[in-house]
Amino acid sequence: MAKPFKLSVVAPDRTVFEDMVHSAIVPGVNGYLGVLADHEPSIVALKTGVVEYIDLNDQRHSVSISGGFLEVGGTSAIVLADTAERATEIDIARAERALEEARRALRGEDTTVTSAQAAAELERAMNRVKAAKRG
């Protein structure tokens, strides 16, 4: 098994996760990036997506994020997310309602938001539903 390292997922309002893990996968703007202990020091821009990590009990977990940055090197990795929610915190029904509202807005049924705002909300809502279903 991979050597453990400390993973922190931090949003502006709180620390969402902080513990030792075996590995993590994060949504970089140029594609998903795998992280293990002793990773080359890097700072990577992140896009909306799911951070997946394997804890020391070999259990897989998911955190939905909406962009940010990853700082990694040596024995730690820090995800500085614009927003972040553990999959277990996501209300699937609420996330699916937000997804449907964003779809209606993109179809032009809701004039209170721009199409760019609706597209961004659609991506966030789809990501939250995906993370919640992964657990």
N, C-alpha and C positions, 0 to 999 in steps of 0.2 A: 504494500500500500504506500501511497505517496506520503512524503514527510509533511506534517501539519504546518500550517501558517495561520496567522491571525487575519481574519476578514472582518472589516467594518463596513456597514452600509448606513450612510448618514444622509438624512434629509434636512432641510433648513430648520425644521421644528423639533427634530428628535433623532436619536440613534435608533434605527430600525432593527439592526442586528449587529452583534459584535461577539465573536467567539473564534475558537480554533476550528479549522476545517482542513479537509484533505485536498480539495480542489474547488475551483469556481469557473463559471463560464459567464462572460459579460458581453452586452451588446455594443460593441464598438461601432463608430460611424462607418467604418470600412468592413464590417462583418464581425461575427462573434469571435471572442478571444478567450482562449483557455489560460487559466492561471494556476500555477503550482508554486510551492515553496522555492525560494532561490531564483525566482523569475528575474529576468533582466530589468533593472530599474527603468520605469517608463511612466509617462503620463499620457493617457489616451482619452479622447473625447468619446462620450457615449451617446447613443440615441435611445429613443423609447424602445423598451424591450424587457426581457425577463433575465434577471440575474439568477443563475442556478448554482447551488453549492452542495457539496457532500460533506456532512458533518463527521465527527470522529466515530459515530456509530454506524457509518456507511448509509445514512438516510439522506435522500435527496430532498432539497427544499427550494422554493422559488420566491423571489421578491420582484414585484412589478416596479419598474422605474420609468420616469419620463425624462430621459437625458441626464447629462451631467459629465463628470470626469472620473477616471480611475487613476489612482496613483499606486504603483506597485513596485516592490523591490525587496529583496532579501526575505525577511520573515513576516512581512505584512502586506496587505492590500486594502486600500480604502476606496470605496465607491462614494463619491460626493454627488448625490442625486438631486435633481430639481424637485422631484417628488418620489416617494417610495412607500410601498405597502407590502407586508408579508402576504403570501397567498392565503394564509389562514385568517387574515384580517379583512379580506375582500368579501363584500356582500354580493354574491353572484347575481341575484335578482336585480339589485340596483345597478350593477355594472352592465347587465344586459339591457336594462331600460335606457341607460346613457348611450349604449351602442345603437339602439333603435332610434333615439332622438337625433343622434349624429347622422344616421342614414337618411332620416326624413329631411334634415337640414340640407344635406347634399343633393337631395332630389328637388330642392327649392320649396319644400312645404313649410319651412320655418324661416321667416325673413329677419329674425332677430340676430342672427349670426352670419358672418361672411362665409364664403365657401372655404377659405383657408382655415378659419377657425373650426368649421365643421370637419374638415379633413384631419386636422390635428386632434380633435376630440374623438373622431372615429378611431384613429390609431391608438390613442390612450385607452379607450374603452375596450377595443379588441384585445389589447395587451393585458388589461386587468382580468378579462374573462379567461384568457389563455392561462395566465398565472394561477388564477383561482382553481381552475380545473386540474392543473398539474399538482397542486397542493404543495 
